[in-house]
Amino acid sequence: LETESRYDRHNLIEWWDQNKLKKAKILVAGVGALGNEVLKNLALLGVENLTLIDFDQVSISNLTRSILFRETDVNLPKVEVAKQRLLDINPELNITTINGNLEFDLRLGFVQEHDLIIGCLDSINARWVINQLAYRAGIPWLNGGIGVSEGEVSFFDPKEDTACYECSL
């Protein structure tokens, strides 16, 4: 008798490599509205190794756009609340949290342990810091941003001969 797997549907796709997703190490910078959606989807996909960094606490205004936060979470660190909700979604996750500042609390050696950075940030300065870290670490990063009526997605890879985030400013 075969046991059913959480990822059986994924494995029906010929080119899908669930094991690659399982082993990937992704750093998500920013755990607000966009970060909540990205993290929820990574958890559902089976990306088991996640690092979350954010300096902020949950506020009441986050509740209208952040699937992982509840009213009882107000004033708690976003990264800790997100970690608990992600583990509810997928208990197989390996989550490291950093309740801190991108510029001062991320060591280059630690960043280099990741395969990808996903920036879910609402600050140009924070994006600049992630860009610098990604290029110094030699790993790609995906920049996402949302506004009132528009969104932005861009990909930067220091191994490619293309413009970086800073160059695009």
N, C-alpha and C positions, 0 to 999 in steps of 0.2 A: 504494500500500500504506500503510495507516494503522499507526502505531506504538501499542503499548499504553502506557497511562499508569498510574502507581501508584494514581491516584484514579479509575479507570474505574468501579469499583463505586459510589463516592460519587456520581458524576455521573449515575447512574441514578435518583437520587431527584430528583423534579421541582423541589422548592423548595430544594435544596441549592446553596450558593454556595461552591464550593471556593476561588475567587479571594479571597473575603472572609476565609476562614480563612488562606490563604496570606499575606495582607497584615497580618493582625492581629499586634499586639505585646503579648505577655503576660508579665507579671512573676510568677514563682512564688517565693514566700517559704517556705522550708523544703524541704529536699531529703531528708527522712527517708523513712519507710515510705509515708505518704500522698503526699508529693511525688514519690517514685519512680513511683507508679502514675499520678498526674496527668501527669507529664512523659512517660512512656511513651505514654500515650493521645494527648497533644497531638502528639507526634512522628508517631505512626501516622496521625492525622487530617490532618496536613499543615500545622499551624501552624508556619510557618517562622521566626518571630522570637520568640525566647525569651530572657528574662533570668532567671537563677537566683541566688538569694541564700541563703546559709547560712554560719554561722561554724564549723560542726562538722567533725570528721574522721570517716571511716568507722571504726566499731568492730566487733569480732567479733559483738556482739549484734545489729547491724544486718542481718546476713546471713540471719536467719530470716524477715525481712519486707520486704526491699528488693531488688527484681528487678534493679536496675542495678549492685549492688555484689557483689564477689567477695572471697574470702579474701586475695588478693594486694593488695587495695585498702586493707586495714586501715592506719590512721594517715594516709591521704591525704585531702586536702580533698574533702568530699562533692560540692561543685559541679564540681570538675574531673573527678572520676570519672564523675559523671552526664553531663557534657558529652560525654565520649568515647564512652560507651555509647549516648547518644542519636544521635550522629553515625553510629554503627554501624547503628542502626535506620533512620535517614533522613539520608543525607549532604547533603541540600539545606537542612538547618537552618542558621540564623544564630543562634548562641548567645553571649550575653554572660554571664560569670560574675562574681559578687562574693563572694569568700570573706571575709565580714565581718558586721557587726552591723547589723540593720535600723535602729536608732535613730541610729547615727552614720555609717553608710556609704552611705546612700541620700539623694541630693540631690532636692529637690522638683522641680526642672526636669527631671531625668532620669526621675523617676516619671511626670511629665506626658506623656512621650513614649509611654507605654503606653496600650493600650485597656482593659486589665483587669488587676487583681491577683488572683491566687489564693493565699490563705493556707493553707498546709499546716503549721500551727504547733502546738506542744504547750505553749504558754505564753499565759496570759491577757494578760500584759504585752506580749508580741510582737504579739498580735492588736490590742491597744489602739494600739500604734505604727502598725501597718498601717492601722487605721481612721483615725487622725489624718492620715497621709500621703494616703490615698485621698480623704478629704474636702477636704483642702487642695489636692490636685491636681485635684479635680473628676472623678475617674474611679471607676467601680464596682469593687467587690471581692467576691469569693466566699470565704467562710470555710468551711474544712473541718476537721474534727477527728475523731479516732478514739480510743476508749477500749477497755477490756478487752472489753466486751460491747455497746457502743453507738457510734453515729456521729452527727455533727452536720454539717449543711450549712445555710448561710444566705447570703443575697445582700443587699448594701447598695449603694445608688446615691445619691450626693450630689445628683443631679438630680431625685430623687423626694422627695416630701414624706412620708417615712416615718422611723421610728426608725433610728438608726445602731447599730453594735455596742456602743458605750459606753453608749448610752441603754438597751439591752436588758439591761445588767448590773444 
